[in-house]
Amino acid sequence: MQRTTDQLMLSVGLRCRCPRCGEGRLFNGFITLKPRCEACGLDYSFADPADGPAFFIMMTMAFPVTAFGIWFELAYEPPVWVHAVVTLPLLLLACVPVIRPLKGALHRQPVHQQGGRRPPGDFGSTQHESYDRRLTLPLHRAVPGRRAPAASPDAGLAMTSSDLTRTGTMLPYSDVFEASVRKLREDGCYRTFIELERNVGTSPAAIWRHPDGSRRPVTVWCSNDYLGMGHSPQVINAMHAALDRYGAGAGGTRNISGTAHEHVLLDHDLADLHGKEAALLFTSGYVSNLAALSVLGQVLPDSVILSDAGNHNSMIEGIRRSGGAKAIFPHNDVAALDRLLAQFDPERPKIVAFESVYSMDGDVAPIAEICDVAERHGALTYLDEVHAVGMYGPHGAGIAEREGVAHRVTLIEATLGKAFGVMGGYVAGPSTVVDVIRSHAAGFIFTTSLCPHLAAGARAAVRHLRDSQAERATQQRAAAILMAMLRKAGLPVLPSQSHILPVMVGDAHLCRRISEELLERHGIYVQPINYPTVPRGGERLRITPTPLHTEEHMRALVGALVEVRSRLGWGEVSLAA
């Protein structure tokens, strides 16, 4: 397709027509560009090349005439007037006809570059921002006798769905996009967002803004604000105070004017929480995994990263971007990990990457056993505690703290957006390793730092949960009660070891239908979990009880699940995770 596109656009340029619609003329007069296309409205000015290259190419085209003149001079030694009468007219006759098509071909080039390659010259890497604002539509092949669609004065600056479906022969971008979305719908994997108002003081209740414009009360059973800290007065007050003091934004990257005092304090508190020398704050848990794992694989020469088969996408992508070797061991299989590590040279750098609480099955990693194997083979350990921080351990530092093995883990990664109720991610570990990540991670270096008031709110949550056991104890009690209720009702809930209770469905379309029925008929919101978040056939409802869910809420949920199951014919489901 690319070769065809090049040929089409070159043809359009040589005919001195608009690079987008193929009909509008490029020039006023001889070689003066029009301000915009009279047919489709494309702004020509941004891509107007200097005349120098056109004339340079023009002269190159005239070289045969020049060579003829030189040969004629050497062979016959004609007088000057012969050159004036013969050679100069031949030169002009060869050059003048190609000036316009050559300039047209040059003019179409910046538009063509928008198909994916970096523009040359003035459209280089330092001009991405201004260039991006000038994106135009894909090439439409002109149809004889049909005028290209008219456009507003801003045409050429943005692409809309209607632009993609205009009449005429064009590149099939819209077909590809539509087919992609259609496939998701057919597979039952198309994602719909439920618009909620989570008003302070009302959790787990929320207001659902229905697509018809109505507002309905619902009970939320799938929030990752596991302990309700997003509505905590301590957190909210800390954020208000920081907002009043520092304003809204961070003002830059951490490297360029964007390191606020709140960031430094939070880094220190997070390092202290995990008993590590240092910690580094990121904008999200996804980014912290992506950045840290990619840097570790790049910095350690000839390293190999051994990844648990159940690891989160952010870890998988970080490992992939490291560019190094990887090996995948069966989920939580310590013996398999041991055998795999034994295959590598003892001197080769190795990293074992795994999670403590796995977000979809709710199972827990055997951290101590994994550390035993890693230490025996001289491997570093990288532990994702995203779904465990705030939830487990005497100070809310996660499963590693609860099991007394945090000191054995090289690097701990976690989030501030779940149990801590705010936003952000971080890694904690030896100061040298954290400094390497700080110095090399693109996801840290090239992004605006977290807003200071978010850091202040996260710090308040960390400090509160470091001292308070009440939220954790109440949540764990709620999870145990609900698990018992679900089992008693005969619902297919996995034997979770954590606060995450997966109720298995096993079919994407049915899972979505159950979720819709719960929401519409019972005012209960549980988001369906489908592929690619879980494997096909592993579709489920992921239920996360909080300290704020009462037994009355739980009875309503179980009763609704039983009613929907009986009505939809929700049959037996394998509980193999």
Secondary structure, 3 states (H helix, E strand, C coil): CHHHHHHHHHHHHHCCECCCCCCCECEECCCEECCECCCCCCECHHHCCCHHHHHHHHHHHCHHHHHHHHHHHHHHCCCHHHHHHHHHHHHHHHHHHHHHHHHHHHHHHHHHHCCCCCCCHHHCHHHHHHHHCCCCCCCEECCCCCCCCCCCCCCCCCCCHHHHCCCCEECCHHHHHHHHHHHHHHHCCCCCCCCEECCCCCCCEEEEECCCCCEEEEEECCCCCCCCHHHCHHHHHHHHHHHHHHCCCCCCECCCCCCCHHHHHHHHHHHHHHCCCEEEEECCHHHHHHHHHHHHHHHCCCCEEEEECCCCHHHHHHHHHHCCEEEEECCCCHHHHHHHHHCCCCCCCEEEEEECECCCCCCECCHHHHHHHHHHCCCEEEEECCCCCCCCCCCCCCHHHHCCCHHHCCEEEEECCCCCCCCCEEEEECHHHHHHHHHHCHHHHCCECCCHHHHHHHHHHHHHHHHCCHHHHHHHHHHHHHHHHHHHCCCCECCCCCCCEEEECCCHHHHHHHHHHHHHHHCEECCEECCCCCCCCCCEEEECCCCCCCHHHHHHHHHHHHHHHHHHCCCCCCCCC
